[in-house]
Amino acid sequence: MKFLKKLLKWVIIVFGLLIITLYLTDTDYLLKAVRTIYFKGYTTAYLEDYKEFDNAVIENNMPQPWPNHKDYNTVEATETLKKIHKQNGTIAYVIIKNDSIWYESYYDDFDENSKSNSFSMAKSYVSALLGKAIMDGYIKNLDQPVCDFIPEFCEGKDDKAKKMTVGDLSSMASGTNWDERYYSPFSITTRAYFDDDLDKVMLGLDMVREPGTSYKYASGDTQMLAMVLERATGKKLYDYLTESFWKPLNSENTTLWQVDSEDHDMVKAYCCIASNAKDFARMGKLYKDYGKWNGQQLLDSSFIAKSIKPRFPESPEYGYGWWLKKIDDKSFFMMRGHLGQYVIVEPNDNVIIVRLGHSKGPGDAIASFTPDITTYIEEAYAMLNKTE
């Protein structure tokens, strides 16, 4: 009995010293990481982790369901598709043809209205909000300096910081020292996911490259863009998304956007909008139709045209907030998220493919494409070709 008491005493002492060390080294965000992710058996963020965090509610208004195509669900999934769904833990797979639901299937107790974390698909929404802020006159253009809105970021830094523009943030060309690593508990990406003050994290970044000269995928660029947008518009970003897109796009469900904490109330802009496949697809349709929805111009067509083309010739995979990929004679633009969340658009064929799931399978590509994307595209077209 004495041994157990002594052991418990030392466990408490060690645990207390560990907590003190975390606070002294400014790594106390790891306490939230352990509680919300690691203690639950995960090594990284997962589809339903939004339930463990503070969220802002994004309301919908006048929901307008997608119509079903005349060939709705008449074609069975290919064997290859069934196999990859099982291997990668797909929870939703939807094919939209000519603005109608051509095929849909759901797995693992998820259904058409189930929420799941979009992860970096949120970056496309934030880029769209930049275009909206320019359209609304809150921001002059893509070339307006970031320091017009966040002057304290420039304090104590060299001239590179003053040259950074809002367009650089949207196109992943900021030149900051953001390090995109998901599985290290000590990376800035992990800190941003669990820290309760994202603005402070962003202001701690340094400049290491000339901005606007090359692409380097960095979630911090989108988070800083969110700071710009909130200061430019005077609105919380989740409110701006609600009024600019979520309601006007006639989304069928309310959605959630994670915030860093109740006190600071800053959205995790680089990730973490929790919604469903068919509501996510609406942003793909808006871009496919160059900003028009039900006859209303919600977003400037020239901004969209610029967004879905590469900014840098040497980096043809990225535009402004959207990924770009060519397969044979087809050109796709897409929203992409951690673990294989995709909204894939081929405008010439009027096709949108949505896949949500637990894994993207083999490969750990961050700034390039994993093989699963090609499979989801090719198998969708194999199915579509059976009715042509």
C-alpha positions in Angstrom: 0.0 0.0 0.0 2.8 2.4 0.9 4.5 1.6 -2.4 1.4 2.5 -4.3 1.0 5.8 -2.5 4.6 6.6 -3.1 4.2 5.7 -6.8 1.1 7.8 -7.1 2.9 10.7 -5.5 5.7 10.6 -8.0 3.4 10.2 -10.9 1.6 13.4 -9.8 4.9 15.2 -9.3 6.2 14.2 -12.8 2.9 15.1 -14.4 2.9 18.5 -12.7 6.4 19.2 -13.8 5.6 18.2 -17.4 2.6 20.6 -17.5 4.8 23.4 -16.0 7.5 22.7 -18.6 4.9 22.9 -21.4 3.8 26.3 -20.3 7.3 27.6 -19.8 8.3 26.4 -23.3 5.1 27.8 -24.9 4.1 24.3 -26.0 1.0 24.0 -23.8 -1.1 23.6 -26.9 0.1 20.0 -26.8 -2.3 19.4 -23.8 -5.2 20.0 -26.2 -3.6 17.8 -28.8 -3.4 15.0 -26.4 -6.9 15.4 -25.2 -8.6 15.8 -28.6 -6.5 13.7 -30.9 -3.6 11.6 -29.5 -5.5 10.2 -26.4 -8.2 9.0 -28.8 -5.7 6.9 -30.7 -5.2 9.2 -33.7 -1.8 10.5 -34.9 -3.3 13.4 -36.9 -6.6 15.3 -37.3 -9.6 13.1 -38.2 -13.0 13.4 -39.9 -15.1 14.0 -36.9 -12.6 15.8 -34.7 -14.6 19.1 -35.1 -16.8 17.8 -32.2 -13.8 18.2 -29.9 -13.3 21.9 -30.7 -15.1 25.3 -30.5 -17.1 26.0 -33.6 -19.0 28.9 -35.2 -22.3 28.0 -36.8 -22.9 28.9 -40.4 -26.6 29.1 -41.1 -28.3 28.2 -44.3 -31.4 29.8 -45.9 -34.0 28.6 -48.5 -32.3 25.2 -49.1 -32.4 24.1 -52.7 -31.7 20.3 -53.1 -29.7 19.2 -56.1 -32.1 17.6 -58.7 -31.5 14.0 -59.6 -30.3 13.1 -63.1 -32.5 11.0 -65.3 -29.9 8.3 -65.0 -29.6 8.7 -61.2 -27.8 5.7 -59.7 -28.5 3.5 -62.7 -24.8 2.5 -63.0 -23.1 0.5 -60.3 -19.7 1.5 -59.0 -16.7 -0.2 -60.8 -14.8 -2.9 -59.1 -11.8 -0.7 -58.9 -13.9 2.0 -57.2 -15.4 -0.4 -54.7 -11.9 -1.6 -53.8 -10.5 1.9 -53.3 -13.5 2.9 -51.3 -12.9 0.0 -48.9 -9.1 0.5 -48.7 -9.2 4.2 -48.1 -12.3 4.4 -46.0 -14.5 6.5 -48.3 -17.6 7.9 -46.5 -19.1 9.8 -49.5 -18.7 9.6 -53.3 -20.9 11.7 -55.5 -20.9 12.4 -59.3 -22.7 15.4 -60.6 -23.4 15.6 -64.3 -25.1 18.7 -65.9 -25.8 20.1 -62.5 -27.8 17.0 -61.4 -26.9 14.2 -59.1 -25.9 11.3 -61.4 -24.6 9.0 -58.7 -24.2 9.0 -54.9 -23.1 6.5 -52.3 -22.3 6.8 -48.6 -20.5 4.4 -46.2 -19.4 3.8 -42.6 -22.7 5.1 -41.1 -22.4 8.5 -42.9 -25.3 9.7 -45.1 -26.0 12.6 -47.4 -26.4 15.1 -44.5 -23.6 13.9 -42.3 -21.0 16.4 -41.3 -17.2 15.7 -41.7 -14.1 17.9 -41.6 -13.2 19.3 -45.0 -9.6 20.2 -43.8 -7.8 22.2 -46.5 -10.8 22.4 -48.9 -11.6 25.4 -46.7 -8.7 27.2 -48.4 -10.8 27.5 -51.6 -13.6 29.1 -49.6 -11.2 31.7 -48.1 -9.8 32.5 -51.5 -13.4 32.9 -52.8 -14.0 35.3 -49.9 -10.9 37.3 -51.0 -12.5 37.6 -54.5 -15.8 38.7 -52.8 -14.0 41.3 -50.7 -12.5 42.8 -53.8 -15.9 42.7 -55.5 -17.4 44.4 -52.5 -14.8 47.1 -52.4 -13.2 46.2 -49.1 -9.9 45.3 -50.8 -8.5 47.1 -53.9 -7.1 44.2 -55.8 -4.8 41.2 -55.5 -1.8 43.5 -55.4 -2.8 45.3 -52.2 -0.1 44.9 -49.5 -0.9 42.7 -46.6 0.7 45.3 -44.3 -2.1 47.7 -45.2 -4.2 45.5 -43.0 -1.7 43.9 -40.6 0.9 46.7 -40.0 2.2 45.0 -36.9 3.4 42.1 -39.0 5.9 44.4 -40.8 7.3 45.8 -37.6 10.9 44.7 -37.1 11.0 42.8 -40.4 12.9 43.7 -43.6 11.4 45.0 -46.8 10.2 41.5 -47.9 7.3 41.7 -45.5 6.2 45.1 -47.0 6.1 43.6 -50.5 3.8 40.7 -49.6 0.3 41.1 -51.2 -3.1 39.5 -50.5 -2.7 37.7 -53.9 0.6 36.2 -52.6 -1.4 34.7 -49.7 -4.1 33.2 -51.9 -1.5 31.7 -54.3 0.8 30.3 -51.6 3.7 32.7 -52.4 4.1 34.6 -49.2 7.7 33.9 -48.6 7.2 33.1 -44.9 9.0 30.4 -42.9 5.8 28.3 -42.4 6.7 24.6 -42.2 3.9 22.3 -43.5 4.2 19.2 -41.4 1.1 17.3 -40.1 2.5 14.5 -38.1 5.1 16.3 -35.9 3.6 17.5 -32.6 6.1 20.4 -32.6 5.5 21.8 -36.1 3.8 25.2 -36.6 1.0 23.4 -38.5 0.3 21.3 -35.4 0.6 24.4 -33.1 -1.9 26.3 -35.3 -4.4 23.4 -35.1 -4.5 23.4 -31.3 -3.3 26.9 -30.2 -6.0 29.1 -28.7 -4.7 32.3 -30.3 -4.1 32.0 -34.1 -3.4 35.6 -34.7 -0.4 35.4 -32.3 0.9 32.4 -34.1 0.7 34.2 -37.5 2.4 37.3 -36.2 5.3 35.2 -35.1 6.2 34.1 -38.6 9.3 35.4 -40.3 10.1 36.2 -44.0 12.7 33.9 -45.6 12.0 34.4 -49.3 11.0 37.1 -51.7 7.2 37.1 -51.8 5.3 36.7 -55.0 8.2 34.9 -56.8 7.4 31.1 -56.3 4.8 28.7 -55.0 5.3 26.9 -51.7 2.3 25.2 -50.1 1.7 26.8 -46.7 -1.5 26.7 -44.6 -0.2 29.8 -42.8 -0.8 31.9 -45.9 -4.5 31.2 -45.8 -4.7 31.8 -42.1 -3.0 35.2 -42.6 -5.4 35.9 -45.4 -8.3 35.4 -42.9 -6.8 38.0 -40.7 -6.7 40.4 -43.7 -10.3 39.7 -44.6 -11.6 40.2 -41.1 -9.8 43.5 -40.8 -10.8 44.6 -44.3 -14.5 43.8 -43.9 -14.9 44.4 -40.2 -16.8 41.1 -40.1 -16.1 37.7 -38.6 -15.0 35.4 -41.5 -17.8 32.8 -40.7 -20.4 35.6 -41.0 -18.9 36.8 -44.3 -19.0 33.2 -45.6 -22.6 32.9 -44.4 -23.8 36.0 -46.2 -21.6 35.7 -49.3 -21.9 32.1 -50.2 -23.5 29.6 -47.8 -27.0 31.2 -47.8 -26.9 32.5 -51.5 -25.8 29.0 -52.7 -29.0 27.5 -51.1 -27.0 25.1 -49.0 -29.2 22.3 -47.6 -27.6 22.2 -44.2 -26.1 24.5 -41.6 -22.4 24.0 -41.2 -19.6 24.5 -38.7 -16.3 26.3 -38.9 -13.8 25.6 -36.1 -12.4 28.6 -34.2 -9.3 28.7 -32.2 -11.1 29.5 -28.9 -14.2 31.2 -27.6 -12.1 34.1 -26.4 -10.2 34.9 -29.7 -12.9 33.6 -32.0 -10.7 33.3 -35.1 -11.6 30.6 -37.6 -9.1 28.0 -38.5 -9.2 29.4 -42.0 -6.7 26.9 -43.6 -9.0 24.0 -42.6 -12.0 22.8 -40.7 -15.3 23.6 -42.3 -17.5 20.6 -41.4 -20.2 19.9 -43.9 -21.4 17.3 -46.4 -20.5 16.2 -50.0 -23.4 17.9 -51.8 -23.1 21.2 -50.0 -19.4 21.2 -50.6 -20.1 20.6 -54.3 -21.9 24.0 -54.5 -18.6 25.9 -54.5 -17.4 23.7 -57.4 -20.5 24.6 -59.4 -20.1 28.3 -58.6 -16.6 28.3 -60.0 -17.6 26.1 -63.0 -20.2 28.7 -63.8 -17.8 31.6 -63.3 -19.6 33.0 -60.3 -23.2 32.8 -61.3 -25.8 31.1 -59.2 -29.5 31.2 -60.2 -28.8 34.1 -62.4 -27.0 36.2 -59.8 -23.3 37.1 -60.1 -22.0 36.1 -56.6 -18.4 36.3 -57.6 -16.5 38.1 -60.3 -15.9 35.9 -63.3 -12.4 37.4 -64.0 -11.3 36.6 -60.5 -12.4 33.0 -61.0 -10.7 32.8 -64.4 -7.5 33.9 -62.8 -8.0 31.5 -59.8 -8.2 28.3 -61.9 -5.0 29.0 -63.9 -1.5 28.5 -62.6 0.1 31.7 -61.3 3.6 30.4 -61.8 4.5 28.4 -64.9 6.9 26.2 -63.0 4.1 25.2 -60.5 1.2 24.3 -62.8 -0.6 22.4 -60.0 -1.9 25.6 -58.2 -3.7 28.8 -58.9 -5.3 31.0 -56.4 -6.8 28.7 -53.7 -7.5 25.9 -56.2 -5.5 22.8 -57.3 -5.1 22.2 -61.0 -4.6 18.8 -62.8 -4.6 17.6 -66.3 -5.4 14.0 -67.3 -5.1 13.4 -71.0 -7.2 16.1 -72.8 -9.1 17.0 -69.7 -8.4 19.9 -67.3 -9.6 19.7 -63.7 -9.6 22.2 -60.9 -10.3 21.0 -57.4 -10.6 21.7 -53.7 -8.4 19.4 -51.7 -8.2 18.4 -48.0 -6.1 16.3 -45.7 -7.0 12.5 -45.8 -8.5 12.8 -49.2 -11.4 15.3 -49.2 -12.0 16.4 -52.8 -14.3 18.5 -54.9 -13.1 17.9 -58.5 -14.5 19.9 -61.4 -14.2 19.4 -65.2 -16.1 22.4 -66.6 -16.0 21.4 -70.3 -17.7 18.1 -69.4 -19.9 19.7 -66.8 -18.9 17.1 -64.3 -18.2 17.5 -60.5 -16.8 14.6 -58.5 -16.9 14.7 -54.7 -15.1 12.2 -52.5 -14.8 12.4 -48.7 -13.1 9.8 -46.5 -10.8 8.7 -43.8 -7.6 8.3 -45.9 -6.1 9.1 -49.2 -4.2 5.8 -49.3 -0.5 5.3 -50.1 1.6 8.4 -50.4 1.9 11.5 -48.3 1.8 14.2 -50.9 1.2 17.7 -49.6 2.3 19.9 -52.5 1.5 17.4 -55.2 -1.1 14.7 -56.1 -1.6 11.3 -54.6 -2.6 8.4 -56.9 -6.1 8.1 -55.5 -7.2 11.3 -57.2 -6.6 9.9 -60.6 -8.5 6.7 -59.7 -11.6 8.6 -58.4 -11.6 10.6 -61.7 -11.0 7.7 -64.1 -13.5 5.4 -62.5 -16.2 8.2 -62.5 -15.7 8.6 -66.2 -15.8 4.8 -66.7 -19.2 4.8 -65.0 -20.4 7.9 -67.0 -19.3 6.3 -70.3 -21.7 3.4 -69.7 -24.7 5.6 -70.3 -23.4 7.5 -73.3 
